[in-house]
Amino acid sequence: MATRRRAAAPDAEAASPTAAPRVLKKYPNRRLYDTQTSAYVTLQDVKAMVLDGQHFEVRDAKTGEDLTRAILLQIILEEETGGVPLFSTPMLEQIIRFYGQAMQGVLQDYLAKNLQTFADMQQRFAEQSGAMGLTPEAWAQFMQGQAPMMQGLMGNYFEQSKNLFVQMQEQMAKGALFPGVPGFGKTK
């Protein structure tokens, strides 16, 4: 049996989005095997790959089925049950209500774009803090002191986003969003 070891940091080629993804094989005994390092890995190791921005996929060892989403959801479940959860109960209930609805795809795109915007903002803050010479510790203290301001900014951002979504729904109801399309707009 191979011993578990931590994977080395990816080189520039492995981190490239055009490079072949790192393949993890999931065996029936629920263990994950990293084909790059020839070692078994844990969910914590997979989480570290995500945090490092490594491109990988998880495949069933027998069938080759893509299990990446299932493993990522498992990591999210572990994060949600331990420590401070990211999703509130009402938020989870609302997400569940969207499954199977006509607007599910719209919500998926909406959430993806909002998360990307948030990640971009976070990256800009990190770059600006580095340019100001803030250490990670000083940055953490600064952010802790700025939490109410950040919550206010994000609250305003999400309120604007909500208003835009409501306006889109109103336009759809009026038939103004897709004029000339049967069922979606006013036809002449």
C-alpha positions in Angstrom: 0.0 0.0 0.0 1.3 3.4 -0.9 1.9 5.9 1.8 0.0 9.1 1.8 2.0 12.2 1.1 1.4 15.8 0.2 1.5 16.7 -3.4 4.2 19.1 -4.5 3.1 22.6 -5.7 2.1 22.5 -9.4 4.6 23.9 -11.9 3.5 26.6 -14.4 2.5 24.0 -17.1 0.3 22.0 -14.7 -1.5 25.2 -13.5 -2.2 26.2 -17.1 -5.9 25.9 -18.1 -4.8 24.2 -21.4 -2.7 21.5 -19.6 -4.3 18.1 -19.1 -6.0 18.0 -15.7 -4.5 16.1 -12.8 -6.4 12.8 -12.5 -7.6 11.4 -9.2 -9.1 7.9 -9.2 -11.8 7.0 -6.7 -11.8 3.4 -5.7 -14.8 1.4 -4.3 -13.1 1.5 -0.8 -13.8 5.3 -1.0 -10.1 6.1 -1.3 -8.7 8.6 -3.7 -5.6 7.9 -5.6 -3.5 10.7 -7.2 -2.1 9.4 -10.5 0.4 12.2 -10.6 2.1 11.5 -7.3 1.2 7.8 -7.2 -0.2 8.2 -3.7 -3.5 8.1 -1.9 -4.9 11.5 -1.0 -7.6 12.7 1.4 -10.4 15.2 1.0 -8.1 17.7 2.8 -5.5 17.1 0.1 -8.1 17.7 -2.6 -9.2 20.9 -0.8 -5.6 22.0 -0.8 -5.5 21.4 -4.6 -8.6 23.6 -5.0 -7.1 26.3 -2.8 -3.8 26.2 -4.8 -5.8 26.6 -8.1 -4.8 23.2 -9.5 -6.9 21.8 -12.3 -7.9 18.3 -11.6 -10.7 15.8 -12.1 -11.9 12.8 -10.1 -12.7 9.7 -12.0 -14.3 6.4 -10.9 -11.5 3.8 -11.1 -13.7 1.2 -12.7 -16.1 3.1 -15.0 -14.1 6.3 -15.7 -17.2 8.3 -14.7 -16.5 11.9 -13.7 -17.0 12.3 -10.0 -15.4 15.7 -9.6 -18.6 17.5 -8.6 -19.5 14.8 -6.1 -16.1 15.2 -4.4 -16.3 19.0 -4.4 -19.8 18.8 -2.8 -18.5 16.4 -0.2 -15.8 18.9 0.7 -18.4 21.7 0.9 -20.5 19.5 3.2 -17.6 18.9 5.5 -16.9 22.6 5.6 -20.5 23.4 6.3 -20.8 21.0 9.1 -17.6 22.0 10.8 -16.8 25.6 11.9 -18.8 28.5 10.6 -21.1 27.6 7.7 -21.2 29.8 4.6 -24.8 28.9 3.7 -27.7 29.7 6.0 -30.6 27.3 6.3 -33.0 29.7 4.4 -30.4 30.1 1.7 -30.1 26.3 1.3 -33.9 26.0 1.2 -34.1 28.7 -1.5 -31.4 26.9 -3.6 -33.3 23.6 -3.3 -36.5 25.3 -4.5 -34.7 26.3 -7.7 -33.9 22.7 -8.7 -36.1 21.6 -11.6 -37.5 25.1 -12.1 -37.3 27.0 -15.4 -35.0 29.6 -13.8 -32.5 27.0 -12.6 -30.1 27.8 -15.4 -30.4 31.5 -14.9 -29.7 31.1 -11.2 -26.6 29.0 -12.0 -25.2 31.7 -14.3 -26.2 34.4 -11.8 -24.4 32.7 -8.9 -21.3 31.9 -11.0 -21.0 35.5 -12.2 -21.5 36.9 -8.7 -18.9 34.5 -7.2 -16.5 35.5 -10.0 -17.1 39.2 -9.3 -16.5 38.6 -5.6 -13.3 36.6 -6.3 -12.1 39.4 -8.6 -12.7 42.0 -5.9 -10.9 39.9 -3.4 -7.9 39.5 -5.8 -7.8 43.3 -6.3 -7.9 43.9 -2.6 -5.0 41.4 -2.1 -3.0 43.0 -4.9 -3.6 46.5 -3.4 -2.6 45.4 0.1 0.6 43.9 -1.3 1.4 47.1 -3.1 0.9 48.9 0.3 3.3 46.5 2.0 0.7 44.9 4.2 1.7 41.5 5.6 -1.0 38.8 5.6 -1.4 39.3 9.3 -1.8 43.1 8.9 -4.3 42.5 6.1 -6.3 40.1 8.3 -6.4 42.7 11.1 -7.4 45.4 8.6 -10.2 43.3 7.1 -11.4 42.4 10.6 -11.7 46.1 11.4 -13.4 46.7 8.0 -15.9 43.9 8.3 -18.9 46.2 8.7 -17.8 48.3 5.7 -17.3 45.2 3.6 -20.6 43.8 4.6 -22.2 47.1 3.7 -20.5 47.1 0.3 -21.5 43.5 -0.4 -25.0 44.2 0.8 -25.3 47.1 -1.6 -23.9 45.0 -4.4 -26.4 42.2 -3.8 -29.2 44.7 -3.4 -28.4 46.1 -6.8 -28.1 42.7 -8.2 -31.5 41.7 -6.7 -33.1 44.9 -8.2 -31.7 44.0 -11.6 -33.2 40.5 -11.4 -36.6 41.9 -10.3 -36.5 44.3 -13.2 -35.8 41.5 -15.6 -38.7 39.5 -14.2 -41.0 42.5 -14.6 -39.9 43.0 -18.2 -40.6 39.3 -18.8 -44.0 39.6 -17.3 -44.7 42.7 -19.5 -43.4 40.8 -22.6 -40.7 43.4 -23.2 -37.7 41.2 -22.7 -38.0 39.1 -25.8 -40.3 41.1 -28.2 -41.6 39.0 -31.0 -40.9 35.6 -29.4 -44.1 33.7 -28.8 -44.8 33.3 -25.1 -42.1 35.8 -24.2 -42.9 39.1 -25.9 -45.6 41.1 -27.5 -46.2 40.1 -31.0 -47.6 42.5 -33.6 
